[in-house]
Every structure is written in structure tokens, then in C-alpha cells.
Amino acid sequence: MIAIITGDIINSENHKASEWLGILKSYFSKLGDAPEDWEIYRGDEFQLRVPFAAAFEVAIHIKALMKTIKGLDVRMGIGLGQETFIGVGVSESNGPAYQRSGRTFEALKGDKTNLTVATGNGFYDGTLNLMLRLALDFMNDWSVVSAEIVVIALENPKASQQEIATKLGIRQSAVSQRQKRARLDLVYELLNYYKMSVKEITA
């Protein structure tokens, strides 16, 4: 079982690609190789293959990275399932994970939400998507500063607030305030719930 994330950059037409493309490529490169594991195509659309247990963390990381640039956001459909055909690139591969990702991503364009998941299990689709909608209520409102603190926390999971403060050149109390404004505690709770859920789905 794998996870496929299909997405596009919201408001990319109002920004130069040089503002965000390098950031996205740098992060994707840490996750795997192009084009086998990820591709960026049609200017601002992308698809990547990740371990199913990491899907929510990767998606939230991508969202936070894009929101570090004022005015940008991202729309993503996550599909969990099997991979039945491996092509030259991830966009040529196929299987239930790809089909679910593609369908849920296309549905997003008509919805008011910008992040959904399709697992193939109706119960977990309902609960996980409800939790995502609730989380998007604050994640969509992340400021550049809030997004930056989320990126740092996800990239340095063992770093203390003081270590982050030193990295940013601010006080530890300021780090604490930024993490509270970003609702980082709820982000972690969502990630933990997802990891528990996929264990049940794949059991």
C-alpha cells in the first residue's frame, strides 16, 4: 500500500515560479527521485508517491511550505491503495492509489476545501476528511510566520523551543506563541490520529 498525492499551487499565476518552484523541488527531492517518485508538470501541478503512513505529514508540510510565501496555497488529493503498474514516471504509473488520488483531486476543484483523502474505506474516509476540514479551518489561515514555524517543527521534530528560537534569532517565548497561533498541538494530534487509522485500514 502506498499514498499518491496529486496537487496544484493555488494563486501560482500571481507569482513568479522562481518564488516557489525551488522550494517545492528541494522538499520533493528529500522524499525520492524524479520522475520515479515525483513530477511537476503543466507549470504548477504535481504528483508524488510516498509511504502511506507519511501521507498526512507530507501534505501538511507541502501546505506549510507554500504558505511561507504570502498569497500562495496548495490544493491536494491524497489516495491510498495499491500500485499495480509502475511507469517511467509517477504520472504514468497506475493502481487504486493513483485513481483515488486523481478522483479526489478533481473533486476538490468544485469544493470549497483544498485537502482530502480517499482510502477505499468509507468509514475512515468520513472521519479523516471531517478532521481535515476542521484542521483546514486554521491551516488555511496560517500567516507566513505561522507556516514557517510549522515547517521548522516538521523538519526538526526533536528540536526544543529554545533550539528553534536560536535558529530564528528570537526569544523562546516568541517560539511558544507562534506555535500556539499555528495550532501546532492540533497538527500533531491529527498526524497521530492518521497514523493510528492507517494501521487499522491496512491491518
Sequence and secondary structure as in RCSB ss.txt:
>XXXX:A:sequence
MIAIITGDIINSENHKASEWLGILKSYFSKLGDAPEDWEIYRGDEFQLRVPFAAAFEVAIHIKALMKTIKGLDVR
MGIGLGQETFIGVGVSESNGPAYQRSGRTFEALKGDKTNLTVATGNGFYDGTLNLMLRLALDFMNDWSVVSAEIV
VIALENPKASQQEIATKLGIRQSAVSQRQKRARLDLVYELLNYYKMSVKEITA
>XXXX:A:secstr
 EEEEEEEEETGGGS HHHHHHHHHHHHHHH  TTTTEEEETTTEEEEEEEGGGHHHHHHHHHHHHHTSTT EEE
EEEEEE   B  SSGGG BSHHHHHHHHHHHHHTTSS SEEEE S HHHHHHHHHHHHHHHHHHTT  HHHHHHH
HHHHH TT  HHHHHHHHTS HHHHHHHHHHTTHHHHHHHHHHHHHHHHHHH 
